[in-house]
Amino acid sequence: MDQQKPVEPWKLALIGLAAGTIGGGLGVGGGIILVPLLVMVGLDRHRAHATSLAAIVLIAVAGAVSFGVSGEIDVSLGVTIGIGGILGSVIGASVMHRVSPRALTIVFGLLLLVAAIRLISGAEPLPGSAELGAFWELFISLLIGFVAGFFAGLAGVGGGVVIVPATVLLLGLDQHEAQGTSLVAIVFTSVAGTIVNLRNRRVRPRDGLVAGAGGIVGSLIGSQLALGIEGRTLSLIFGFVVLFVALRSLYRTVRAPQPV
């Protein structure tokens, strides 16, 4: 049973707005903003991860619709990646239920480091990535989904930090199409992981809905901003923000005293 104090709705809505703006704008779901802010307002680490993933469902749907209206989505590819992500997300969420808060914090910090490096360094398609046969495109898409889904379920993020660079590097998508397609896949991974988290009683449904509602507005704003701004500029700015959050999270975890 959840014995934690309730969080004021306006705080959750603002958290969702911020996460949605970033998540919808970069196609990453918004968990890298949601999780630390939910912890900051009083949720324990497990519930923050689980509630974040629930809110991401709404954020991803809104962002995918916005990118889709602008024609920056490969729907079939997004669905394929999402199908692979369902299995990965279920496994990741199941593992998250059994992992200590300290271990979760370390995993989350390392995931942020990967995202930051990718965002700062940029990503160009690998030679031949746009000329894959149908079988290999299907295989790679499912594999991308599985890996992204696993981290989505484990770390409470949408998985876009894996999907976006992977679809650019391995499948030859441009930045905007990769972000839109990522949001389609994130709908699948976040729903699957949330179902597991609900069964394990880790989600705070009201908090997830309120944060998700704010996230819808933010996602629509962020996706439209992203479509009007050169993707490399957005990635570079946000990359340094993510790098700071990752290093701060890992530093505080390593320096924290351990129970005897």
Contacts in CASP RR format, 6 or more apart in sequence:
PFRMAT RR
TARGET T0000
AUTHOR 0000-0000-0000
METHOD contacts of the structure
MODEL  1
MDQQKPVEPWKLALIGLAAGTIGGGLGVGGGIILVPLLVMVGLDRHRAHA
TSLAAIVLIAVAGAVSFGVSGEIDVSLGVTIGIGGILGSVIGASVMHRVS
PRALTIVFGLLLLVAAIRLISGAEPLPGSAELGAFWELFISLLIGFVAGF
FAGLAGVGGGVVIVPATVLLLGLDQHEAQGTSLVAIVFTSVAGTIVNLRN
RRVRPRDGLVAGAGGIVGSLIGSQLALGIEGRTLSLIFGFVVLFVALRSL
YRTVRAPQPV
1 201 0 8 1.000
2 47 0 8 1.000
2 201 0 8 1.000
2 204 0 8 1.000
4 42 0 8 1.000
4 43 0 8 1.000
4 44 0 8 1.000
4 47 0 8 1.000
4 204 0 8 1.000
5 42 0 8 1.000
6 206 0 8 1.000
7 41 0 8 1.000
7 42 0 8 1.000
7 43 0 8 1.000
7 207 0 8 1.000
9 210 0 8 1.000
11 41 0 8 1.000
12 41 0 8 1.000
12 207 0 8 1.000
12 208 0 8 1.000
12 210 0 8 1.000
12 211 0 8 1.000
12 214 0 8 1.000
13 210 0 8 1.000
13 211 0 8 1.000
13 213 0 8 1.000
13 214 0 8 1.000
14 214 0 8 1.000
15 33 0 8 1.000
15 34 0 8 1.000
15 37 0 8 1.000
15 38 0 8 1.000
15 41 0 8 1.000
15 211 0 8 1.000
16 33 0 8 1.000
16 34 0 8 1.000
16 55 0 8 1.000
16 59 0 8 1.000
16 211 0 8 1.000
16 212 0 8 1.000
16 213 0 8 1.000
16 214 0 8 1.000
16 215 0 8 1.000
16 218 0 8 1.000
17 214 0 8 1.000
17 215 0 8 1.000
17 217 0 8 1.000
17 218 0 8 1.000
18 33 0 8 1.000
18 37 0 8 1.000
18 218 0 8 1.000
19 29 0 8 1.000
19 30 0 8 1.000
19 31 0 8 1.000
19 33 0 8 1.000
19 34 0 8 1.000
19 37 0 8 1.000
19 52 0 8 1.000
19 55 0 8 1.000
19 59 0 8 1.000
19 211 0 8 1.000
19 215 0 8 1.000
19 218 0 8 1.000
20 29 0 8 1.000
20 30 0 8 1.000
20 33 0 8 1.000
20 59 0 8 1.000
20 62 0 8 1.000
20 214 0 8 1.000
20 215 0 8 1.000
20 216 0 8 1.000
20 217 0 8 1.000
20 218 0 8 1.000
20 219 0 8 1.000
20 221 0 8 1.000
20 222 0 8 1.000
21 215 0 8 1.000
21 218 0 8 1.000
21 219 0 8 1.000
21 221 0 8 1.000
21 222 0 8 1.000
21 225 0 8 1.000
22 28 0 8 1.000
22 30 0 8 1.000
22 32 0 8 1.000
22 33 0 8 1.000
22 222 0 8 1.000
22 238 0 8 1.000
23 29 0 8 1.000
23 30 0 8 1.000
23 31 0 8 1.000
23 33 0 8 1.000
23 59 0 8 1.000
23 219 0 8 1.000
23 222 0 8 1.000
24 30 0 8 1.000
24 59 0 8 1.000
24 60 0 8 1.000
24 62 0 8 1.000
24 63 0 8 1.000
24 66 0 8 1.000
24 179 0 8 1.000
24 183 0 8 1.000
24 218 0 8 1.000
24 219 0 8 1.000
24 222 0 8 1.000
24 223 0 8 1.000
24 226 0 8 1.000
25 63 0 8 1.000
25 179 0 8 1.000
25 219 0 8 1.000
25 222 0 8 1.000
25 223 0 8 1.000
25 225 0 8 1.000
25 226 0 8 1.000
25 234 0 8 1.000
26 119 0 8 1.000
26 164 0 8 1.000
26 179 0 8 1.000
26 226 0 8 1.000
26 234 0 8 1.000
26 235 0 8 1.000
26 238 0 8 1.000
27 63 0 8 1.000
27 160 0 8 1.000
27 164 0 8 1.000
27 179 0 8 1.000
27 180 0 8 1.000
27 182 0 8 1.000
27 183 0 8 1.000
27 186 0 8 1.000
27 223 0 8 1.000
27 226 0 8 1.000
28 115 0 8 1.000
28 157 0 8 1.000
28 158 0 8 1.000
28 159 0 8 1.000
28 160 0 8 1.000
28 161 0 8 1.000
28 164 0 8 1.000
28 182 0 8 1.000
29 56 0 8 1.000
29 59 0 8 1.000
29 60 0 8 1.000
29 157 0 8 1.000
29 158 0 8 1.000
29 159 0 8 1.000
29 160 0 8 1.000
29 183 0 8 1.000
29 186 0 8 1.000
29 190 0 8 1.000
30 52 0 8 1.000
30 56 0 8 1.000
30 59 0 8 1.000
30 157 0 8 1.000
30 158 0 8 1.000
31 52 0 8 1.000
31 53 0 8 1.000
31 56 0 8 1.000
31 156 0 8 1.000
31 157 0 8 1.000
31 158 0 8 1.000
32 111 0 8 1.000
32 112 0 8 1.000
32 115 0 8 1.000
32 157 0 8 1.000
32 161 0 8 1.000
32 242 0 8 1.000
32 245 0 8 1.000
34 48 0 8 1.000
34 51 0 8 1.000
34 52 0 8 1.000
34 55 0 8 1.000
34 56 0 8 1.000
34 156 0 8 1.000
34 211 0 8 1.000
35 48 0 8 1.000
35 49 0 8 1.000
35 52 0 8 1.000
35 108 0 8 1.000
35 155 0 8 1.000
35 156 0 8 1.000
35 157 0 8 1.000
36 48 0 8 1.000
36 245 0 8 1.000
36 249 0 8 1.000
38 47 0 8 1.000
38 48 0 8 1.000
38 51 0 8 1.000
38 52 0 8 1.000
38 207 0 8 1.000
38 211 0 8 1.000
39 45 0 8 1.000
39 48 0 8 1.000
43 51 0 8 1.000
43 204 0 8 1.000
43 207 0 8 1.000
44 101 0 8 1.000
45 101 0 8 1.000
45 104 0 8 1.000
45 105 0 8 1.000
46 96 0 8 1.000
46 97 0 8 1.000
46 101 0 8 1.000
46 104 0 8 1.000
46 202 0 8 1.000
47 202 0 8 1.000
47 203 0 8 1.000
47 204 0 8 1.000
49 96 0 8 1.000
49 104 0 8 1.000
49 108 0 8 1.000
49 153 0 8 1.000
49 154 0 8 1.000
49 155 0 8 1.000
49 156 0 8 1.000
49 202 0 8 1.000
50 93 0 8 1.000
50 96 0 8 1.000
50 156 0 8 1.000
50 194 0 8 1.000
50 197 0 8 1.000
50 200 0 8 1.000
50 202 0 8 1.000
50 203 0 8 1.000
50 204 0 8 1.000
51 202 0 8 1.000
51 203 0 8 1.000
51 204 0 8 1.000
51 207 0 8 1.000
51 208 0 8 1.000
51 211 0 8 1.000
52 156 0 8 1.000
52 157 0 8 1.000
52 211 0 8 1.000
53 93 0 8 1.000
53 152 0 8 1.000
53 153 0 8 1.000
53 156 0 8 1.000
53 157 0 8 1.000
53 158 0 8 1.000
53 190 0 8 1.000
53 193 0 8 1.000
53 194 0 8 1.000
53 197 0 8 1.000
53 203 0 8 1.000
54 190 0 8 1.000
54 194 0 8 1.000
54 197 0 8 1.000
54 198 0 8 1.000
54 203 0 8 1.000
54 205 0 8 1.000
54 208 0 8 1.000
54 209 0 8 1.000
54 212 0 8 1.000
55 207 0 8 1.000
55 208 0 8 1.000
55 209 0 8 1.000
55 211 0 8 1.000
55 212 0 8 1.000
55 215 0 8 1.000
56 156 0 8 1.000
56 157 0 8 1.000
56 158 0 8 1.000
56 186 0 8 1.000
56 190 0 8 1.000
56 212 0 8 1.000
57 187 0 8 1.000
57 190 0 8 1.000
57 191 0 8 1.000
57 194 0 8 1.000
57 212 0 8 1.000
58 209 0 8 1.000
58 212 0 8 1.000
58 213 0 8 1.000
58 215 0 8 1.000
58 216 0 8 1.000
58 219 0 8 1.000
59 212 0 8 1.000
59 215 0 8 1.000
59 216 0 8 1.000
59 218 0 8 1.000
59 219 0 8 1.000
60 158 0 8 1.000
60 183 0 8 1.000
60 184 0 8 1.000
60 186 0 8 1.000
60 187 0 8 1.000
60 190 0 8 1.000
60 219 0 8 1.000
61 187 0 8 1.000
61 216 0 8 1.000
62 215 0 8 1.000
62 216 0 8 1.000
62 218 0 8 1.000
62 219 0 8 1.000
62 220 0 8 1.000
62 223 0 8 1.000
63 180 0 8 1.000
63 183 0 8 1.000
63 219 0 8 1.000
63 220 0 8 1.000
63 223 0 8 1.000
64 73 0 8 1.000
64 180 0 8 1.000
64 183 0 8 1.000
64 184 0 8 1.000
64 186 0 8 1.000
64 187 0 8 1.000
66 219 0 8 1.000
66 220 0 8 1.000
66 223 0 8 1.000
66 224 0 8 1.000
66 227 0 8 1.000
67 73 0 8 1.000
67 176 0 8 1.000
67 179 0 8 1.000
67 180 0 8 1.000
67 183 0 8 1.000
67 223 0 8 1.000
67 227 0 8 1.000
68 180 0 8 1.000
70 227 0 8 1.000
72 176 0 8 1.000
72 177 0 8 1.000
72 179 0 8 1.000
72 180 0 8 1.000
72 227 0 8 1.000
73 177 0 8 1.000
73 180 0 8 1.000
73 181 0 8 1.000
73 183 0 8 1.000
73 184 0 8 1.000
74 173 0 8 1.000
74 177 0 8 1.000
74 181 0 8 1.000
75 181 0 8 1.000
75 184 0 8 1.000
77 141 0 8 1.000
77 167 0 8 1.000
77 171 0 8 1.000
77 173 0 8 1.000
77 181 0 8 1.000
78 141 0 8 1.000
78 181 0 8 1.000
78 182 0 8 1.000
78 184 0 8 1.000
78 185 0 8 1.000
79 184 0 8 1.000
79 185 0 8 1.000
79 188 0 8 1.000
80 138 0 8 1.000
80 141 0 8 1.000
80 142 0 8 1.000
81 141 0 8 1.000
81 142 0 8 1.000
81 144 0 8 1.000
81 145 0 8 1.000
81 148 0 8 1.000
81 163 0 8 1.000
81 167 0 8 1.000
81 181 0 8 1.000
81 182 0 8 1.000
81 184 0 8 1.000
81 185 0 8 1.000
81 188 0 8 1.000
82 145 0 8 1.000
82 149 0 8 1.000
82 184 0 8 1.000
82 185 0 8 1.000
82 186 0 8 1.000
82 187 0 8 1.000
82 188 0 8 1.000
82 189 0 8 1.000
83 142 0 8 1.000
83 145 0 8 1.000
83 188 0 8 1.000
84 141 0 8 1.000
84 142 0 8 1.000
84 143 0 8 1.000
84 145 0 8 1.000
84 146 0 8 1.000
84 149 0 8 1.000
84 188 0 8 1.000
85 145 0 8 1.000
85 146 0 8 1.000
85 148 0 8 1.000
85 149 0 8 1.000
85 150 0 8 1.000
85 152 0 8 1.000
85 185 0 8 1.000
85 188 0 8 1.000
85 189 0 8 1.000
85 192 0 8 1.000
86 149 0 8 1.000
86 188 0 8 1.000
86 189 0 8 1.000
86 192 0 8 1.000
87 146 0 8 1.000
87 149 0 8 1.000
87 192 0 8 1.000
88 145 0 8 1.000
88 146 0 8 1.000
88 147 0 8 1.000
88 149 0 8 1.000
88 150 0 8 1.000
88 152 0 8 1.000
88 153 0 8 1.000
88 189 0 8 1.000
88 192 0 8 1.000
89 149 0 8 1.000
89 150 0 8 1.000
89 152 0 8 1.000
89 153 0 8 1.000
89 188 0 8 1.000
89 189 0 8 1.000
89 190 0 8 1.000
89 192 0 8 1.000
89 193 0 8 1.000
89 196 0 8 1.000
90 153 0 8 1.000
90 192 0 8 1.000
90 193 0 8 1.000
90 195 0 8 1.000
90 196 0 8 1.000
91 150 0 8 1.000
92 149 0 8 1.000
92 150 0 8 1.000
92 151 0 8 1.000
92 152 0 8 1.000
92 153 0 8 1.000
92 154 0 8 1.000
92 193 0 8 1.000
93 153 0 8 1.000
93 154 0 8 1.000
93 192 0 8 1.000
93 193 0 8 1.000
93 194 0 8 1.000
93 196 0 8 1.000
93 197 0 8 1.000
93 200 0 8 1.000
94 196 0 8 1.000
95 153 0 8 1.000
95 154 0 8 1.000
96 104 0 8 1.000
96 153 0 8 1.000
96 154 0 8 1.000
96 155 0 8 1.000
96 156 0 8 1.000
96 197 0 8 1.000
96 202 0 8 1.000
97 196 0 8 1.000
97 197 0 8 1.000
97 200 0 8 1.000
97 202 0 8 1.000
99 107 0 8 1.000
99 154 0 8 1.000
102 253 0 8 1.000
102 256 0 8 1.000
104 154 0 8 1.000
104 155 0 8 1.000
105 249 0 8 1.000
105 250 0 8 1.000
105 253 0 8 1.000
106 250 0 8 1.000
106 253 0 8 1.000
107 154 0 8 1.000
107 155 0 8 1.000
108 155 0 8 1.000
108 156 0 8 1.000
108 157 0 8 1.000
108 249 0 8 1.000
109 246 0 8 1.000
109 249 0 8 1.000
109 250 0 8 1.000
109 253 0 8 1.000
110 246 0 8 1.000
110 250 0 8 1.000
111 151 0 8 1.000
111 155 0 8 1.000
111 157 0 8 1.000
111 161 0 8 1.000
112 242 0 8 1.000
112 243 0 8 1.000
112 245 0 8 1.000
112 246 0 8 1.000
112 249 0 8 1.000
113 243 0 8 1.000
113 246 0 8 1.000
113 247 0 8 1.000
113 250 0 8 1.000
114 161 0 8 1.000
115 161 0 8 1.000
115 239 0 8 1.000
115 242 0 8 1.000
115 246 0 8 1.000
116 239 0 8 1.000
116 240 0 8 1.000
116 242 0 8 1.000
116 243 0 8 1.000
116 246 0 8 1.000
117 243 0 8 1.000
118 161 0 8 1.000
118 164 0 8 1.000
118 165 0 8 1.000
119 235 0 8 1.000
119 236 0 8 1.000
119 238 0 8 1.000
119 239 0 8 1.000
119 242 0 8 1.000
120 235 0 8 1.000
120 236 0 8 1.000
120 239 0 8 1.000
120 240 0 8 1.000
120 243 0 8 1.000
122 165 0 8 1.000
122 232 0 8 1.000
122 235 0 8 1.000
122 236 0 8 1.000
123 165 0 8 1.000
123 168 0 8 1.000
123 169 0 8 1.000
124 168 0 8 1.000
124 169 0 8 1.000
125 168 0 8 1.000
125 169 0 8 1.000
125 170 0 8 1.000
125 171 0 8 1.000
125 172 0 8 1.000
125 173 0 8 1.000
126 169 0 8 1.000
126 170 0 8 1.000
126 172 0 8 1.000
129 169 0 8 1.000
129 170 0 8 1.000
129 171 0 8 1.000
129 172 0 8 1.000
130 171 0 8 1.000
130 172 0 8 1.000
132 140 0 8 1.000
132 171 0 8 1.000
137 171 0 8 1.000
140 170 0 8 1.000
140 171 0 8 1.000
141 171 0 8 1.000
144 162 0 8 1.000
144 163 0 8 1.000
144 166 0 8 1.000
144 167 0 8 1.000
144 170 0 8 1.000
144 171 0 8 1.000
145 162 0 8 1.000
145 163 0 8 1.000
145 185 0 8 1.000
145 189 0 8 1.000
147 162 0 8 1.000
147 166 0 8 1.000
148 158 0 8 1.000
148 159 0 8 1.000
148 160 0 8 1.000
148 162 0 8 1.000
148 163 0 8 1.000
148 166 0 8 1.000
148 185 0 8 1.000
148 189 0 8 1.000
149 158 0 8 1.000
149 159 0 8 1.000
149 162 0 8 1.000
149 189 0 8 1.000
149 192 0 8 1.000
151 157 0 8 1.000
151 159 0 8 1.000
151 161 0 8 1.000
151 162 0 8 1.000
152 158 0 8 1.000
152 159 0 8 1.000
152 160 0 8 1.000
152 186 0 8 1.000
152 189 0 8 1.000
152 190 0 8 1.000
152 193 0 8 1.000
153 189 0 8 1.000
153 193 0 8 1.000
153 196 0 8 1.000
153 197 0 8 1.000
158 186 0 8 1.000
158 189 0 8 1.000
158 190 0 8 1.000
159 182 0 8 1.000
159 185 0 8 1.000
159 186 0 8 1.000
159 189 0 8 1.000
160 182 0 8 1.000
160 185 0 8 1.000
160 186 0 8 1.000
163 178 0 8 1.000
163 181 0 8 1.000
163 182 0 8 1.000
163 185 0 8 1.000
163 186 0 8 1.000
164 175 0 8 1.000
164 178 0 8 1.000
164 179 0 8 1.000
164 182 0 8 1.000
165 178 0 8 1.000
167 173 0 8 1.000
167 178 0 8 1.000
167 181 0 8 1.000
167 182 0 8 1.000
168 174 0 8 1.000
168 175 0 8 1.000
168 178 0 8 1.000
173 181 0 8 1.000
175 231 0 8 1.000
175 232 0 8 1.000
175 235 0 8 1.000
176 226 0 8 1.000
176 227 0 8 1.000
176 231 0 8 1.000
179 223 0 8 1.000
179 226 0 8 1.000
180 223 0 8 1.000
183 223 0 8 1.000
194 203 0 8 1.000
197 203 0 8 1.000
198 205 0 8 1.000
226 234 0 8 1.000
END
